[in-house]
Amino acid sequence: MDRRDFAKLAGVAAVAPQTILRAHTARATEVVRERTVWPGYERTIAIDCLASPGPFNTPGATDNPLTPEMVANAKSSGITAVNLTVSANTFADTFRQMAYWENELQAHPDVLMKIYSLADVRRAKETGRLGLIYGFQNATMLEGDATNLDHFQRFGVRIIQLTYNDRNILGDGCLEPANAGLSRYGYHRRRAHGSTHERPLLDANERKTCPILSDGRGGQNQDADEPWREARPYTT
């Protein structure tokens, strides 16, 4: 055996154990996954109350189309629907955000579908697609015009958080020291809440015209220098 043949044989001997180990590890992972999957999951409607099939809470999240990897992840996730934040500070910018997701819905109709109703949630589960529930984490994009709420509703928005950290036309956010409650305008538009202050939450509950759910995060006393970044909105 010459030096060149010996070098080839040594290389094969070095790589072979690693290849076998990787194959064994991958199989072991699959076995563990199969054993830990809850048997009832296939029949369960699973809704993530604040998520996205693309980048989440990152600058420029909607600058580029979803990648094939992102689409594949959404397809394989098993999640039925997500509360997808599509809000921006202004009416126009919010519609631009929604336009991005409308394009993605059209580009991937076999993976994504828009949710308008409970029937749509069931359809997403039946067809194995990820439902997108348009939601806002603030109400500044209403720009003080009640008719804008109707425009958003017709376009598919189903979740609107009253306030976030700062005061807006509906009420005080969780960092406002005054804790002044809902504004007069907010009394007439009280269908959702999340990271509001304590008094607006109580006001909304007292004057509700439909059930209101909270995850217990909103309205907590907290340091004014530490914004509440994980509040999640819920509506029914």
C-alpha positions as CSV (number, residue, x, y, z in Angstrom):
1,M,0.0,0.0,0.0
2,D,1.5,3.3,-1.0
3,R,1.3,6.6,0.9
4,R,-1.7,7.9,-1.1
5,D,-3.8,4.8,-0.6
6,F,-3.0,4.9,3.1
7,A,-4.1,8.5,3.4
8,K,-7.5,7.7,1.7
9,L,-8.1,4.8,4.0
10,A,-7.3,6.8,7.1
11,G,-9.7,9.5,6.0
12,V,-12.5,7.1,5.5
13,A,-11.8,5.5,8.9
14,A,-12.0,9.0,10.5
15,V,-15.3,10.0,8.9
16,A,-17.2,6.8,9.2
17,P,-17.8,6.8,13.0
18,Q,-19.0,10.4,12.8
19,T,-21.5,9.5,10.0
20,I,-22.8,6.6,12.0
21,L,-23.1,8.7,15.1
22,R,-25.1,11.4,13.4
23,A,-27.4,8.8,11.9
24,H,-27.9,7.1,15.2
25,T,-28.5,10.5,17.0
26,A,-31.1,11.6,14.4
27,R,-33.0,8.3,14.7
28,A,-32.9,8.5,18.5
29,T,-34.3,12.0,18.3
30,E,-37.2,10.8,16.1
31,V,-38.0,8.0,18.5
32,V,-38.1,10.4,21.5
33,R,-40.3,12.8,19.5
34,E,-42.7,9.9,18.6
35,R,-42.9,8.8,22.2
36,T,-43.6,12.3,23.6
37,V,-46.3,13.5,21.2
38,W,-49.6,13.7,23.0
39,P,-52.1,11.3,21.3
40,G,-54.9,13.9,21.3
41,Y,-52.8,16.6,19.5
42,E,-54.2,15.7,16.0
43,R,-57.7,16.5,17.2
44,T,-56.7,19.6,19.2
45,I,-57.1,23.2,18.0
46,A,-53.9,25.0,19.2
47,I,-53.8,28.8,19.0
48,D,-50.7,30.8,19.8
49,C,-51.9,34.1,21.2
50,L,-48.9,36.1,20.0
51,A,-46.7,34.8,17.2
52,S,-45.8,35.0,13.5
53,P,-44.7,32.6,10.8
54,G,-41.9,35.0,10.0
55,P,-39.5,37.1,12.1
56,F,-41.0,38.2,15.4
57,N,-40.3,41.5,17.3
58,T,-37.3,42.3,15.1
59,P,-36.7,45.4,13.0
60,G,-37.6,45.1,9.3
61,A,-39.6,41.9,10.0
62,T,-41.7,42.5,6.9
63,D,-39.0,43.9,4.6
64,N,-38.6,40.5,2.8
65,P,-40.9,37.7,1.8
66,L,-41.1,34.6,4.0
67,T,-38.3,32.2,3.2
68,P,-39.0,28.5,2.2
69,E,-37.7,27.5,5.6
70,M,-40.2,29.8,7.4
71,V,-43.1,28.4,5.3
72,A,-42.0,24.8,5.9
73,N,-41.8,25.5,9.7
74,A,-45.3,27.0,9.7
75,K,-46.6,23.9,7.8
76,S,-45.0,21.5,10.2
77,S,-45.7,23.3,13.4
78,G,-49.1,21.8,14.0
79,I,-50.4,25.1,15.3
80,T,-53.9,25.9,14.1
81,A,-53.8,29.7,14.3
82,V,-51.8,32.6,15.6
83,N,-52.6,36.1,16.8
84,L,-50.5,38.0,14.2
85,T,-49.6,41.5,15.1
86,V,-50.1,43.7,12.0
87,S,-50.4,47.1,13.7
88,A,-48.2,50.2,13.2
89,N,-48.5,53.7,14.6
90,T,-50.6,55.1,11.8
91,F,-53.6,54.1,9.7
92,A,-51.6,54.0,6.5
93,D,-48.6,52.1,7.9
94,T,-50.9,49.5,9.4
95,F,-52.5,48.9,6.1
96,R,-49.1,48.5,4.6
97,Q,-48.4,45.8,7.2
98,M,-51.6,44.0,6.4
99,A,-50.8,44.3,2.7
100,Y,-47.5,42.3,3.3
101,W,-49.5,39.5,4.9
102,E,-52.1,39.6,2.1
103,N,-49.3,38.9,-0.4
104,E,-48.0,36.0,1.7
105,L,-51.5,34.5,2.0
106,Q,-51.8,34.6,-1.8
107,A,-48.3,33.2,-2.3
108,H,-48.8,30.2,0.1
109,P,-52.6,29.3,0.1
110,D,-51.7,25.7,0.9
111,V,-50.0,26.7,4.1
112,L,-51.6,30.0,5.3
113,M,-55.2,31.1,5.5
114,K,-56.8,34.3,6.9
115,I,-59.1,33.9,9.9
116,Y,-62.4,35.9,10.0
117,S,-64.4,33.6,12.2
118,L,-64.5,30.5,14.4
119,A,-65.5,28.5,11.4
120,D,-62.3,29.6,9.7
121,V,-60.3,28.3,12.7
122,R,-62.0,24.9,12.3
123,R,-61.2,25.0,8.6
124,A,-57.6,25.7,9.2
125,K,-57.4,22.7,11.5
126,E,-59.2,20.4,9.0
127,T,-56.9,21.5,6.1
128,G,-53.7,21.5,8.1
129,R,-53.0,25.2,7.4
130,L,-51.8,27.9,9.8
131,G,-54.5,30.5,10.3
132,L,-53.6,34.2,10.6
133,I,-55.7,36.2,13.0
134,Y,-54.9,39.9,12.5
135,G,-54.4,41.7,15.7
136,F,-53.2,45.1,17.1
137,Q,-51.1,45.7,20.2
138,N,-52.2,49.3,20.5
139,A,-54.9,51.6,19.1
140,T,-53.0,54.6,17.9
141,M,-53.6,53.7,14.2
142,L,-57.3,54.6,14.7
143,E,-56.1,58.2,14.7
144,G,-59.1,59.3,16.7
145,D,-61.6,58.3,14.0
146,A,-64.1,55.7,15.0
147,T,-64.9,54.8,11.4
148,N,-61.3,53.5,11.0
149,L,-62.2,50.7,13.4
150,D,-64.9,49.6,11.0
151,H,-62.4,49.7,8.1
152,F,-60.0,47.4,10.0
153,Q,-62.7,45.1,11.1
154,R,-63.9,44.6,7.5
155,F,-60.3,43.9,6.5
156,G,-60.0,41.1,9.0
157,V,-58.7,42.6,12.2
158,R,-60.2,40.6,15.1
159,I,-58.0,41.5,18.1
160,I,-57.3,45.1,19.3
161,Q,-55.5,45.9,22.5
162,L,-56.7,49.2,24.0
163,T,-53.3,50.6,24.9
164,Y,-49.7,49.6,25.2
165,N,-47.1,51.5,27.3
166,D,-48.2,55.1,26.7
167,R,-51.5,57.0,26.8
168,N,-53.5,57.1,23.6
169,I,-57.0,58.3,22.7
170,L,-58.6,55.2,24.4
171,G,-56.9,55.3,27.8
172,D,-53.7,55.1,29.8
173,G,-51.0,52.6,29.0
174,C,-49.2,50.6,31.7
175,L,-46.4,53.2,32.1
176,E,-48.7,56.2,32.7
177,P,-48.4,57.2,36.4
178,A,-51.9,58.8,36.4
179,N,-53.7,55.5,35.8
180,A,-56.7,57.6,34.6
181,G,-58.7,54.8,33.1
182,L,-60.5,54.8,29.8
183,S,-61.1,58.0,28.0
184,R,-64.6,59.0,26.9
185,Y,-63.8,57.7,23.5
186,G,-62.5,54.5,25.0
187,Y,-65.8,53.8,26.7
188,H,-67.4,53.4,23.3
189,R,-64.6,51.2,21.9
190,R,-63.9,48.6,24.6
191,R,-63.6,45.2,23.0
192,A,-60.1,44.2,23.8
193,H,-57.2,44.9,26.2
194,G,-53.7,43.7,27.2
195,S,-51.0,46.0,28.4
196,T,-53.3,48.7,29.7
197,H,-53.1,50.2,33.2
198,E,-55.2,48.8,36.1
199,R,-57.9,51.5,35.9
200,P,-58.6,51.1,32.2
201,L,-58.9,47.3,32.7
202,L,-61.5,47.8,35.4
203,D,-63.4,50.4,33.4
204,A,-63.5,48.1,30.4
205,N,-64.7,45.2,32.5
206,E,-67.5,47.3,34.2
207,R,-68.8,48.6,30.9
208,K,-68.3,45.5,28.7
209,T,-70.8,44.4,26.2
210,C,-69.1,41.1,25.6
211,P,-66.8,38.8,27.6
212,I,-63.3,40.1,28.2
213,L,-60.4,37.8,28.9
214,S,-57.0,38.7,30.4
215,D,-53.9,36.7,30.8
216,G,-53.0,38.5,34.1
217,R,-50.1,40.5,32.7
218,G,-51.8,43.8,31.9
219,G,-52.4,46.5,34.5
220,Q,-49.7,45.3,36.9
221,N,-47.7,47.8,39.0
222,Q,-44.3,48.0,37.5
223,D,-41.2,50.3,37.3
224,A,-41.9,53.2,34.9
225,D,-38.4,52.6,33.4
226,E,-39.2,49.0,32.5
227,P,-41.8,48.7,29.7
228,W,-44.0,45.7,29.8
229,R,-42.9,43.9,26.6
230,E,-44.7,40.6,27.0
231,A,-48.3,41.6,27.5
232,R,-50.6,39.5,25.2
233,P,-54.1,40.6,24.0
234,Y,-57.1,38.4,24.1
235,T,-60.7,38.9,23.0
236,T,-63.7,36.7,22.4
